[in-house]
Amino acid sequence: MLSLPRAATLDTAGAAALAGMAESEAEGHLERIAALGLLESPAPGVHRLHDLLREFAAARSREDDTPAGRAAALLRLLGHVRERARTAYAAARPGHPFAAPVGPPAAAPAPPGLPFDHASVLAVAVQAVEAAPEAVGAAADTVLALDPLLDGSFLWGALVSPACGILGTAQARGDIRAAGRIGHMLGAALMRLGRLDEADRALQDADRAARTCGDDIVRTEILTTRALVRQALADWEAAEALYREAVDTGTRCGNGWGVGHARSNSVGALMRLGRAADADAAARAALDAARARGDRYAEAHALYSQGIVARHAGRTEEAVARHRESAELGLRHGYPVYGAMNLVSQTAALLAGNRARDAAECGERAVEAARRVGWRAAEARALRLHGTALAAAGDREAAAARLDEAIRLLDALALPEAADARAALAALTAPEAAGPSVPAPRTAEPVRSTVPAPRTAGPVRAAVPAPRTAESAPPTADSDSGRIRGGRAADA
């Protein structure tokens, strides 16, 4: 039985679920197998078969176990994984109704975290659906529960193929609820990976499904992610309308987390529409709600949004302080995407405050941070801002090289700000250009969430993060990123 799942390792509880026995009984069997040298334990309570022994055990299972018995084992394992994923989700997003208990409390609380890595969780979900298509609803919920991890660390690249497979089964079976949930996750991944047209189609389909079956808790998140796509395309009015609908839907169904997430992400669109007071109020409301829940991910995102408001108001020092606070909080709680998104916005703030040399130094770190998490949209924007800062600091040759890099990546992602990078490069290289100045940049942030992101959204992640954006609107979650995303943000 240990050879059945595609996961590289299993915890003791997962092995017990797979075999259909009590955990204490399974533990005794595992100890005896390990004592015979047939099982490795890379960490306490974690078990792994050698590749050759796995092949041998798999052959024995095919001979001795019926297809129905093997499918039942995988379904038991999926149930174990789903509950562990929901527990992790509840810890990452305190008070979110998705993670509310679905039955009586268990005799013993589930341990924190996933039973194994996100790729293995996805593999088990796909494998269970292949063996028993009726499990597609449980598989969709399991994938949805991965959102905080994928968004906060920008791991979205791992999701697209599994989500497509699960979505196909949900559609074939007419499971509208599962189709809406897994379609949302697929759309969020495509958005953050810069595949905006595909993301828009997937999210519209998911929205229709969620609306049809009354799944307003998840529809709140779908609407926010749809807004992040519109924001990434600089369609500010459509984005703001979707954010408003997300707030209304979340308020009606009791999804307070989704309401705060929508408000935080709406800051970029509101600023672009000239509604600075509304943007400031949205960011403050999101921050107050996050702190009241003890939600560090949402708090980091709200601080990020406050940094954007401060920058546009000309309060450079406040903007820099907010972005540093957001990055520190996100990184301290395991959301590396916040490091990248805040460095991008901090670079923009320093540029707006005419601190070109500081902006150039910050922009270089922003490029490196975006590349570390694999967020291409954030990388493209960081390259553009870094090039602009270098030009303003008088390093025209380095600036031209950076802007050229930015144009190539922005074009590849079909992001509208490629025109800004071209204008900056043209001004820099024009024969009559005598000084180091270039046109002031439009500093939109990368889409993320909650994203966990950062078309907008870079390739995985992860993934924030996200936190669960638009023109820099991310990491779910997200204002340079956005999220269901708990963190996709959209800057303005």
DAQUI-V896387 format. One record per pair of residues at least 4 apart in sequence whose ideal C-beta (glycine too) atoms are under 6 Angstrom apart, sorted by sequence separation. I is the first residue (numbers start at 1). J is the second residue. D is the distance in Angstrom with one decimal. If there is no record, write none. Layout:
<<I & J & D> <I & J & D>>
//
This chain:
<<10 & 14 & 4.4> <21 & 25 & 4.6> <42 & 46 & 5.6> <49 & 53 & 4.8> <60 & 64 & 5.7> <61 & 65 & 4.8> <65 & 69 & 4.6> <116 & 120 & 4.3> <129 & 133 & 6.0> <135 & 139 & 5.7> <146 & 150 & 5.3> <147 & 151 & 5.8> <148 & 152 & 5.8> <159 & 163 & 5.2> <163 & 167 & 5.9> <179 & 183 & 5.5> <195 & 199 & 5.8> <199 & 203 & 6.0> <215 & 219 & 5.8> <235 & 239 & 6.0> <266 & 270 & 5.6> <338 & 342 & 5.8> <342 & 346 & 5.8> <355 & 359 & 5.8> <359 & 363 & 5.8> <382 & 386 & 5.9> <395 & 399 & 5.8> <406 & 410 & 5.8> <453 & 457 & 4.6> <454 & 458 & 5.9> <469 & 473 & 4.3> <474 & 478 & 2.9> <478 & 482 & 3.3> <483 & 487 & 3.9> <10 & 15 & 4.8> <16 & 21 & 5.6> <21 & 26 & 5.3> <33 & 38 & 5.0> <34 & 39 & 4.4> <49 & 54 & 4.2> <65 & 70 & 5.1> <150 & 155 & 4.7> <170 & 175 & 4.6> <190 & 195 & 4.3> <210 & 215 & 4.3> <230 & 235 & 4.2> <250 & 255 & 4.0> <270 & 275 & 4.4> <290 & 295 & 4.6> <310 & 315 & 4.2> <330 & 335 & 4.0> <350 & 355 & 4.4> <370 & 375 & 4.9> <390 & 395 & 4.5> <410 & 415 & 4.7> <448 & 453 & 2.9> <453 & 458 & 5.9> <469 & 474 & 3.6> <478 & 483 & 4.8> <483 & 488 & 4.1> <33 & 39 & 4.5> <41 & 47 & 5.8> <42 & 48 & 5.8> <129 & 135 & 5.6> <150 & 156 & 5.6> <447 & 453 & 6.0> <448 & 454 & 4.4> <473 & 479 & 5.1> <474 & 480 & 5.1> <475 & 481 & 4.2> <476 & 482 & 5.8> <477 & 483 & 2.6> <481 & 487 & 6.0> <482 & 488 & 1.9> <16 & 23 & 4.3> <19 & 26 & 5.9> <34 & 41 & 5.9> <114 & 121 & 5.9> <128 & 135 & 4.8> <129 & 136 & 5.3> <411 & 418 & 5.3> <447 & 454 & 5.4> <474 & 481 & 0.6> <476 & 483 & 2.0> <481 & 488 & 4.8> <482 & 489 & 4.7> <39 & 47 & 5.6> <40 & 48 & 4.7> <170 & 178 & 4.0> <171 & 179 & 5.5> <190 & 198 & 4.7> <191 & 199 & 3.9> <210 & 218 & 5.5> <230 & 238 & 4.3> <231 & 239 & 4.1> <250 & 258 & 3.9> <251 & 259 & 5.7> <270 & 278 & 4.9> <271 & 279 & 4.9> <290 & 298 & 3.7> <291 & 299 & 5.8> <310 & 318 & 4.1> <311 & 319 & 4.0> <330 & 338 & 2.6> <331 & 339 & 5.4> <350 & 358 & 4.8> <351 & 359 & 4.5> <370 & 378 & 3.9> <371 & 379 & 5.7> <390 & 398 & 4.9> <391 & 399 & 3.7> <410 & 418 & 3.7> <446 & 454 & 2.5> <466 & 474 & 6.0> <467 & 475 & 5.6> <468 & 476 & 2.8> <472 & 480 & 3.9> <474 & 482 & 4.8> <477 & 485 & 4.6> <481 & 489 & 4.5> <482 & 490 & 5.5> <90 & 99 & 3.5> <170 & 179 & 4.1> <190 & 199 & 3.7> <210 & 219 & 3.9> <230 & 239 & 4.0> <250 & 259 & 3.9> <270 & 279 & 3.8> <290 & 299 & 4.0> <310 & 319 & 3.9> <350 & 359 & 3.7> <370 & 379 & 3.9> <390 & 399 & 3.8> <447 & 456 & 2.9> <466 & 475 & 3.0> <467 & 476 & 3.8> <468 & 477 & 3.5> <469 & 478 & 4.4> <476 & 485 & 2.7> <477 & 486 & 3.7> <478 & 487 & 4.1> <480 & 489 & 5.2> <13 & 23 & 5.5> <16 & 26 & 3.6> <89 & 99 & 4.6> <129 & 139 & 4.9> <428 & 438 & 5.2> <446 & 456 & 5.8> <447 & 457 & 5.0> <465 & 475 & 3.5> <466 & 476 & 2.8> <467 & 477 & 2.0> <476 & 486 & 4.7> <477 & 487 & 1.3> <478 & 488 & 3.2> <479 & 489 & 3.1> <15 & 26 & 5.2> <128 & 139 & 5.9> <327 & 338 & 5.4> <407 & 418 & 5.8> <410 & 421 & 5.9> <427 & 438 & 4.8> <464 & 475 & 3.4> <465 & 476 & 5.3> <466 & 477 & 3.3> <467 & 478 & 5.8> <469 & 480 & 6.0> <476 & 487 & 3.4> <477 & 488 & 5.1> <478 & 489 & 3.1> <479 & 490 & 5.0> <480 & 491 & 4.6> <187 & 199 & 4.9> <210 & 222 & 5.8> <227 & 239 & 4.5> <247 & 259 & 5.3> <267 & 279 & 4.6> <290 & 302 & 5.3> <307 & 319 & 4.7> <326 & 338 & 6.0> <327 & 339 & 5.1> <347 & 359 & 5.2> <350 & 362 & 5.7> <370 & 382 & 5.2> <387 & 399 & 4.9> <427 & 439 & 5.5> <452 & 464 & 3.0> <464 & 476 & 5.8> <465 & 477 & 5.3> <466 & 478 & 5.5> <469 & 481 & 4.0> <475 & 487 & 4.7> <476 & 488 & 4.2> <479 & 491 & 4.5> <86 & 99 & 5.2> <452 & 465 & 1.9> <453 & 466 & 5.8> <456 & 469 & 5.4> <464 & 477 & 5.4> <469 & 482 & 3.4> <474 & 487 & 5.8> <125 & 139 & 4.1> <407 & 421 & 4.8> <424 & 438 & 4.5> <450 & 464 & 5.8> <451 & 465 & 6.0> <452 & 466 & 2.5> <456 & 470 & 5.8> <474 & 488 & 4.3> <12 & 27 & 5.4> <38 & 53 & 5.9> <167 & 182 & 4.8> <187 & 202 & 3.8> <207 & 222 & 5.0> <227 & 242 & 3.7> <247 & 262 & 5.0> <267 & 282 & 5.7> <287 & 302 & 3.7> <307 & 322 & 3.6> <327 & 342 & 3.9> <347 & 362 & 4.5> <367 & 382 & 4.4> <387 & 402 & 3.3> <406 & 421 & 4.6> <407 & 422 & 5.9> <424 & 439 & 5.7> <450 & 465 & 5.4> <451 & 466 & 3.7> <452 & 467 & 4.7> <454 & 469 & 5.8> <466 & 481 & 6.0> <468 & 483 & 1.4> <474 & 489 & 4.2> <166 & 182 & 4.9> <167 & 183 & 5.7> <186 & 202 & 5.0> <187 & 203 & 3.6> <206 & 222 & 5.3> <226 & 242 & 5.1> <227 & 243 & 4.8> <246 & 262 & 3.8> <266 & 282 & 5.4> <267 & 283 & 5.2> <286 & 302 & 4.1> <306 & 322 & 4.8> <307 & 323 & 4.3> <326 & 342 & 5.1> <346 & 362 & 5.3> <347 & 363 & 4.3> <366 & 382 & 3.8> <367 & 383 & 5.9> <386 & 402 & 5.1> <387 & 403 & 3.7> <423 & 439 & 5.5> <450 & 466 & 3.3> <467 & 483 & 4.2> <468 & 484 & 4.6> <473 & 489 & 5.6> <1 & 18 & 5.0> <30 & 47 & 5.8> <125 & 142 & 4.9> <449 & 466 & 3.6> <450 & 467 & 2.6> <451 & 468 & 5.3> <466 & 483 & 4.6> <468 & 485 & 2.1> <473 & 490 & 1.2> <1 & 19 & 5.0> <125 & 143 & 5.8> <403 & 421 & 5.4> <448 & 466 & 5.0> <449 & 467 & 4.7> <450 & 468 & 2.3> <451 & 469 & 5.8> <467 & 485 & 5.9> <468 & 486 & 3.5> <473 & 491 & 5.1> <163 & 182 & 5.5> <167 & 186 & 5.9> <183 & 202 & 5.5> <187 & 206 & 5.8> <223 & 242 & 5.2> <243 & 262 & 5.0> <263 & 282 & 4.2> <283 & 302 & 5.9> <303 & 322 & 5.2> <323 & 342 & 4.2> <347 & 366 & 5.2> <367 & 386 & 5.8> <383 & 402 & 5.5> <387 & 406 & 5.8> <449 & 468 & 3.6> <466 & 485 & 5.4> <467 & 486 & 3.2> <468 & 487 & 4.8> <469 & 488 & 4.0> <472 & 491 & 3.5> <454 & 474 & 4.4> <466 & 486 & 5.7> <467 & 487 & 1.8> <468 & 488 & 5.4> <469 & 489 & 4.8> <470 & 490 & 3.1> <91 & 112 & 6.0> <403 & 424 & 5.6> <420 & 441 & 5.9> <448 & 469 & 4.4> <453 & 474 & 4.3> <466 & 487 & 3.3> <469 & 490 & 4.6> <163 & 185 & 5.5> <183 & 205 & 5.4> <184 & 206 & 4.5> <203 & 225 & 5.8> <223 & 245 & 5.2> <224 & 246 & 4.6> <263 & 285 & 5.6> <264 & 286 & 3.9> <283 & 305 & 4.1> <303 & 325 & 5.2> <304 & 326 & 4.3> <323 & 345 & 5.4> <343 & 365 & 5.4> <344 & 366 & 4.7> <363 & 385 & 5.1> <364 & 386 & 5.9> <383 & 405 & 4.9> <384 & 406 & 4.0> <403 & 425 & 4.2> <420 & 442 & 5.2> <447 & 469 & 2.5> <453 & 475 & 4.0> <465 & 487 & 4.9> <466 & 488 & 6.0> <87 & 110 & 4.3> <163 & 186 & 4.0> <183 & 206 & 3.3> <203 & 226 & 4.8> <223 & 246 & 3.7> <243 & 266 & 3.8> <263 & 286 & 4.5> <283 & 306 & 4.6> <303 & 326 & 3.8> <323 & 346 & 4.2> <343 & 366 & 3.7> <363 & 386 & 3.1> <383 & 406 & 3.7> <447 & 470 & 4.9> <451 & 474 & 4.4> <452 & 475 & 4.5> <464 & 487 & 4.8> <451 & 475 & 4.3> <452 & 476 & 4.5> <88 & 113 & 5.6> <449 & 474 & 4.9> <450 & 475 & 5.8> <451 & 476 & 2.9> <452 & 477 & 5.3> <84 & 110 & 5.7> <88 & 114 & 5.7> <180 & 206 & 4.9> <220 & 246 & 5.3> <260 & 286 & 4.5> <283 & 309 & 5.5> <300 & 326 & 4.7> <320 & 346 & 5.7> <343 & 369 & 5.2> <363 & 389 & 5.0> <380 & 406 & 5.8> <446 & 472 & 4.8> <447 & 473 & 5.4> <448 & 474 & 1.6> <449 & 475 & 5.1> <450 & 476 & 1.6> <451 & 477 & 4.6> <454 & 480 & 4.9> <83 & 110 & 6.0> <139 & 166 & 5.3> <444 & 471 & 2.8> <445 & 472 & 2.1> <447 & 474 & 5.1> <448 & 475 & 3.4> <449 & 476 & 1.6> <450 & 477 & 1.5> <451 & 478 & 4.3> <454 & 481 & 4.0> <118 & 146 & 5.8> <400 & 428 & 5.7> <444 & 472 & 3.9> <445 & 473 & 5.9> <446 & 474 & 6.0> <448 & 476 & 5.5> <449 & 477 & 2.9> <450 & 478 & 5.1> <453 & 481 & 4.1> <160 & 189 & 5.3> <180 & 209 & 3.4> <200 & 229 & 5.2> <220 & 249 & 4.8> <240 & 269 & 4.4> <260 & 289 & 4.4> <280 & 309 & 5.0> <300 & 329 & 4.3> <320 & 349 & 5.5> <340 & 369 & 4.0> <360 & 389 & 4.0> <380 & 409 & 4.1> <399 & 428 & 6.0> <448 & 477 & 5.9> <449 & 478 & 3.5> <84 & 114 & 5.8> <159 & 189 & 4.4> <179 & 209 & 4.7> <180 & 210 & 3.8> <199 & 229 & 5.4> <219 & 249 & 5.7> <220 & 250 & 3.9> <239 & 269 & 4.3> <260 & 290 & 6.0> <279 & 309 & 5.3> <300 & 330 & 4.1> <319 & 349 & 3.9> <339 & 369 & 5.0> <340 & 370 & 4.5> <359 & 389 & 3.7> <360 & 390 & 5.1> <380 & 410 & 4.8> <448 & 478 & 3.6> <451 & 481 & 4.6> <84 & 115 & 5.0> <118 & 149 & 5.7> <451 & 482 & 4.9> <449 & 481 & 5.2> <451 & 483 & 4.2> <12 & 45 & 5.0> <136 & 169 & 4.8> <156 & 189 & 4.2> <176 & 209 & 4.8> <196 & 229 & 5.6> <216 & 249 & 5.4> <236 & 269 & 4.8> <296 & 329 & 6.0> <316 & 349 & 5.6> <340 & 373 & 5.5> <356 & 389 & 5.5> <360 & 393 & 5.0> <448 & 481 & 1.4> <449 & 482 & 4.2> <450 & 483 & 1.8> <11 & 45 & 5.5> <81 & 115 & 5.9> <136 & 170 & 4.9> <344 & 378 & 5.6> <445 & 479 & 5.4> <446 & 480 & 4.5> <447 & 481 & 5.4> <448 & 482 & 5.3> <449 & 483 & 2.3> <451 & 485 & 4.2> <11 & 46 & 5.8> <180 & 215 & 5.5> <220 & 255 & 4.6> <340 & 375 & 5.7> <445 & 480 & 2.4> <446 & 481 & 5.7> <447 & 482 & 5.5> <450 & 485 & 3.4> <452 & 487 & 5.4> <126 & 162 & 4.9> <133 & 169 & 5.3> <156 & 192 & 4.7> <176 & 212 & 5.5> <177 & 213 & 4.7> <196 & 232 & 5.8> <217 & 253 & 5.6> <236 & 272 & 4.3> <337 & 373 & 5.6> <356 & 392 & 3.7> <357 & 393 & 5.0> <377 & 413 & 5.9> <388 & 424 & 5.6> <449 & 485 & 3.1> <450 & 486 & 3.3> <451 & 487 & 5.1> <9 & 46 & 5.2> <10 & 47 & 5.3> <118 & 155 & 5.8> <129 & 166 & 5.7> <144 & 181 & 5.1> <156 & 193 & 5.8> <176 & 213 & 4.6> <181 & 218 & 5.5> <188 & 225 & 5.1> <216 & 253 & 3.8> <221 & 258 & 5.5> <224 & 261 & 5.8> <236 & 273 & 5.4> <264 & 301 & 5.0> <296 & 333 & 4.5> <316 & 353 & 3.1> <336 & 373 & 5.6> <344 & 381 & 5.5> <348 & 385 & 5.8> <356 & 393 & 4.2> <384 & 421 & 4.7> <391 & 428 & 5.3> <449 & 486 & 5.9> <450 & 487 & 2.7> <451 & 488 & 3.0> <137 & 175 & 5.9> <140 & 178 & 4.0> <177 & 215 & 5.6> <184 & 222 & 4.8> <187 & 225 & 6.0> <191 & 229 & 5.3> <217 & 255 & 5.0> <220 & 258 & 3.5> <224 & 262 & 4.6> <231 & 269 & 5.6> <260 & 298 & 5.6> <264 & 302 & 4.9> <267 & 305 & 4.2> <297 & 335 & 5.9> <300 & 338 & 5.2> <304 & 342 & 5.9> <307 & 345 & 5.8> <311 & 349 & 4.2> <340 & 378 & 5.1> <344 & 382 & 5.0> <347 & 385 & 4.5> <351 & 389 & 5.6> <449 & 487 & 3.7> <450 & 488 & 5.1> <9 & 48 & 4.7> <119 & 158 & 5.3> <126 & 165 & 5.5> <136 & 175 & 5.5> <143 & 182 & 5.9> <448 & 487 & 5.7> <449 & 488 & 2.6> <81 & 121 & 5.7> <122 & 162 & 4.3> <129 & 169 & 5.2> <448 & 488 & 4.3> <137 & 178 & 4.5> <140 & 181 & 4.4> <144 & 185 & 6.0> <224 & 265 & 5.9> <264 & 305 & 4.7> <267 & 308 & 5.5> <271 & 312 & 5.2> <311 & 352 & 5.6> <414 & 455 & 5.8> <447 & 488 & 5.7> <448 & 489 & 5.6> <136 & 178 & 4.9> <140 & 182 & 4.2> <143 & 185 & 5.3> <394 & 436 & 4.1> <413 & 455 & 5.2> <81 & 124 & 5.5> <447 & 490 & 5.9> <391 & 436 & 5.8> <445 & 491 & 2.7> <2 & 49 & 5.8> <391 & 438 & 4.4> <444 & 491 & 5.0> <78 & 128 & 4.1> <388 & 438 & 5.9> <3 & 54 & 4.9> <74 & 127 & 5.9> <75 & 128 & 5.9> <388 & 441 & 4.7> <3 & 57 & 3.7> <74 & 128 & 4.6> <3 & 58 & 4.1> <18 & 73 & 5.1> <20 & 76 & 5.9> <82 & 138 & 5.6> <89 & 145 & 4.3> <92 & 148 & 3.6> <74 & 131 & 4.9> <75 & 132 & 5.6> <85 & 142 & 5.4> <3 & 61 & 5.9> <17 & 76 & 4.5> <18 & 77 & 4.8> <82 & 141 & 5.9> <86 & 145 & 5.0> <17 & 77 & 5.2> <71 & 131 & 4.0> <75 & 135 & 5.6> <78 & 138 & 5.6> <82 & 142 & 4.4> <85 & 145 & 3.6> <71 & 132 & 4.7> <81 & 142 & 5.9> <14 & 77 & 5.9> <17 & 80 & 3.9> <381 & 446 & 5.0> <14 & 80 & 5.3> <378 & 446 & 3.8> <4 & 73 & 5.8> <377 & 446 & 4.3> <1 & 73 & 5.7> <5 & 77 & 5.8> <378 & 454 & 3.5> <377 & 454 & 5.0> <375 & 453 & 5.3> <375 & 454 & 5.1> <377 & 456 & 4.5> <377 & 457 & 5.3> <378 & 458 & 5.3> <377 & 458 & 4.5> <376 & 458 & 3.7> <375 & 458 & 2.9> <376 & 459 & 5.1> <374 & 459 & 5.1> <374 & 460 & 5.3> <374 & 461 & 5.8> <373 & 461 & 5.4> <381 & 472 & 5.6> <348 & 443 & 3.3> <345 & 445 & 5.2> <14 & 115 & 5.0> <344 & 445 & 5.7> <11 & 115 & 4.7> <9 & 116 & 5.3> <341 & 448 & 5.9> <7 & 116 & 5.2> <7 & 120 & 3.6> <341 & 454 & 5.2> <337 & 452 & 5.6> <6 & 123 & 4.0> <7 & 124 & 5.8> <5 & 124 & 5.4> <98 & 217 & 5.8> <97 & 217 & 5.2> <6 & 127 & 5.5> <338 & 464 & 6.0> <337 & 464 & 3.5> <337 & 465 & 4.0> <335 & 464 & 4.3> <337 & 466 & 5.4> <335 & 465 & 5.1> <341 & 474 & 5.4> <345 & 480 & 5.5> <344 & 480 & 5.5> <337 & 475 & 3.3> <341 & 480 & 4.4> <341 & 481 & 4.9> <345 & 491 & 5.9> <97 & 254 & 5.9> <97 & 255 & 5.6> <96 & 257 & 4.2> <93 & 257 & 5.4> <301 & 467 & 5.5> <297 & 467 & 4.9> <308 & 479 & 5.2> <305 & 479 & 5.0> <304 & 479 & 5.7> <301 & 477 & 5.6> <194 & 376 & 5.8> <234 & 416 & 4.9> <152 & 335 & 3.6> <153 & 336 & 5.7> <154 & 337 & 4.7> <194 & 377 & 5.5> <308 & 491 & 5.1> <152 & 337 & 5.8> <304 & 489 & 6.0> <301 & 487 & 4.8> <297 & 486 & 5.2> <95 & 293 & 4.8> <94 & 293 & 4.7> <94 & 294 & 5.4> <94 & 295 & 5.1> <268 & 470 & 5.7> <268 & 473 & 3.8> <261 & 468 & 5.5> <268 & 479 & 4.8> <267 & 479 & 5.4> <265 & 478 & 5.8> <232 & 447 & 4.7> <265 & 482 & 4.4> <154 & 373 & 4.2> <194 & 413 & 4.0> <228 & 447 & 5.1> <154 & 374 & 5.9> <272 & 492 & 4.4> <154 & 375 & 5.2> <271 & 492 & 3.4> <261 & 483 & 5.8> <268 & 490 & 3.6> <232 & 455 & 5.6> <268 & 491 & 4.6> <232 & 456 & 3.3> <265 & 489 & 5.3> <268 & 492 & 3.9> <261 & 486 & 5.9> <265 & 490 & 5.6> <234 & 471 & 5.7> <232 & 470 & 4.4> <231 & 470 & 2.2> <228 & 469 & 4.6> <228 & 470 & 5.4> <231 & 473 & 4.1> <228 & 482 & 3.8> <192 & 451 & 5.4> <196 & 455 & 3.3> <231 & 490 & 3.9> <195 & 455 & 6.0> <225 & 485 & 5.9> <228 & 488 & 4.6> <192 & 453 & 4.0> <194 & 455 & 3.8> <228 & 490 & 5.9> <194 & 457 & 5.6> <221 & 484 & 3.1> <193 & 457 & 5.6> <192 & 457 & 2.8> <191 & 457 & 4.7> <193 & 459 & 4.9> <188 & 485 & 5.5> <151 & 449 & 4.9> <151 & 450 & 4.1> <154 & 453 & 5.6> <151 & 451 & 4.8> <152 & 452 & 3.7> <151 & 452 & 1.7> <150 & 452 & 5.6> <157 & 459 & 5.3> <157 & 460 & 2.7> <156 & 460 & 4.1> <155 & 460 & 5.2> <156 & 461 & 5.1> <154 & 460 & 5.7> <155 & 461 & 4.5> <156 & 462 & 5.9> <154 & 461 & 1.7> <155 & 462 & 3.2> <156 & 463 & 4.3> <153 & 461 & 5.4> <154 & 462 & 3.0> <155 & 463 & 3.0> <153 & 462 & 3.8> <154 & 463 & 3.4> <153 & 463 & 5.4> <150 & 462 & 5.6> <152 & 464 & 3.2> <150 & 463 & 5.4> <151 & 464 & 4.5> <152 & 465 & 3.1> <151 & 465 & 3.5> <152 & 466 & 5.3> <151 & 466 & 2.7> <152 & 467 & 5.8> <151 & 467 & 4.8> <151 & 468 & 5.3> <154 & 475 & 5.7> <151 & 475 & 5.2> <151 & 476 & 3.6> <151 & 477 & 4.9> <151 & 483 & 5.2> <151 & 485 & 5.1> <151 & 486 & 5.7> <151 & 487 & 5.4> <147 & 484 & 5.3> <148 & 486 & 5.9>>
//
